[in-house]
Amino acid sequence: MDSCARFTIHGKVQGVCFRAATREQALALGLRGHARNLRDGRVEVLACGSSDALEQIERWLKRGPPMARVDGIERHAEVMPPELVGFAIG
């Protein structure tokens, strides 16, 4: 059974291809969801899939792509939206 998590990532995570790299990782793991910039400089990632895939994306989000600097990450359980298809960048 799939589950969902909402991650909020703090640090130098905008302007460093964080969302595109997250999408690439998420698709490779078979996750659905989105990655979007927040006005305060953080990035939000909603990911839905297997527990194992969610653990793997969380580990990846803690370091991010090469030009990023992740200072912190928060994770909250979410209910899967029924219309969720693919992995979007917003």
C-alpha positions as CSV (number, residue, x, y, z in Angstrom):
1,M,0.0,0.0,0.0
2,D,1.3,3.4,-0.9
3,S,1.7,6.2,1.5
4,C,2.6,9.9,1.2
5,A,4.9,12.4,2.9
6,R,5.3,16.1,2.6
7,F,9.0,17.2,3.0
8,T,10.1,20.8,3.6
9,I,13.7,21.4,2.8
10,H,15.7,24.4,4.2
11,G,19.0,25.8,3.0
12,K,20.4,26.8,-0.3
13,V,17.7,24.9,-2.2
14,Q,16.4,27.4,-4.8
15,G,18.3,28.3,-8.0
16,V,20.4,25.1,-7.8
17,C,18.2,22.7,-9.9
18,F,16.8,21.2,-6.7
19,R,13.3,20.6,-8.0
20,A,14.4,19.1,-11.4
21,A,16.9,16.8,-9.6
22,T,14.2,15.8,-7.1
23,R,11.8,14.9,-10.0
24,E,14.5,12.8,-11.6
25,Q,15.1,10.9,-8.3
26,A,11.4,10.5,-7.6
27,L,10.6,9.1,-11.0
28,A,13.5,6.7,-10.7
29,L,12.0,5.5,-7.4
30,G,8.5,5.2,-8.9
31,L,7.1,8.1,-6.7
32,R,4.2,10.4,-7.6
33,G,3.9,14.0,-6.4
34,H,5.5,17.4,-6.9
35,A,8.3,19.6,-5.9
36,R,7.8,23.4,-5.7
37,N,9.6,26.5,-4.4
38,L,8.1,28.3,-1.4
39,R,8.1,32.0,-1.1
40,D,10.4,31.9,2.0
41,G,13.2,30.1,0.1
42,R,12.4,26.6,1.1
43,V,11.4,23.7,-1.2
44,E,8.3,21.6,-0.6
45,V,8.2,18.0,-1.9
46,L,5.1,15.9,-1.8
47,A,5.9,12.2,-2.5
48,C,3.7,9.2,-2.7
49,G,4.7,5.6,-3.1
50,S,6.1,2.7,-1.2
51,S,7.6,3.1,2.2
52,D,11.0,2.0,0.9
53,A,10.9,4.6,-1.9
54,L,9.9,7.4,0.6
55,E,12.8,6.5,2.8
56,Q,15.2,6.6,-0.2
57,I,13.9,10.0,-1.4
58,E,14.2,11.3,2.2
59,R,17.9,10.3,2.3
60,W,18.5,11.9,-1.1
61,L,16.6,15.1,0.0
62,K,18.9,15.4,3.0
63,R,21.9,16.1,0.7
64,G,20.2,17.2,-2.6
65,P,21.9,17.9,-5.9
66,P,25.6,19.0,-6.0
67,M,25.1,22.8,-5.9
68,A,22.6,22.6,-3.0
69,R,23.2,23.0,0.7
70,V,20.6,21.4,2.8
71,D,20.4,22.8,6.4
72,G,17.4,20.9,7.5
73,I,14.4,18.8,6.5
74,E,10.9,18.3,8.0
75,R,8.7,15.3,7.1
76,H,4.9,15.0,7.7
77,A,2.6,12.2,6.8
78,E,0.0,13.1,4.2
79,V,-3.2,11.6,2.7
80,M,-2.7,10.8,-1.0
81,P,-4.7,13.1,-3.2
82,P,-6.9,11.0,-5.5
83,E,-5.9,13.0,-8.7
84,L,-2.2,12.6,-8.2
85,V,-0.4,11.4,-11.4
86,G,3.3,11.6,-12.3
87,F,5.7,13.9,-10.6
88,A,5.3,17.7,-11.3
89,I,7.5,20.7,-10.8
90,G,5.6,23.7,-9.6
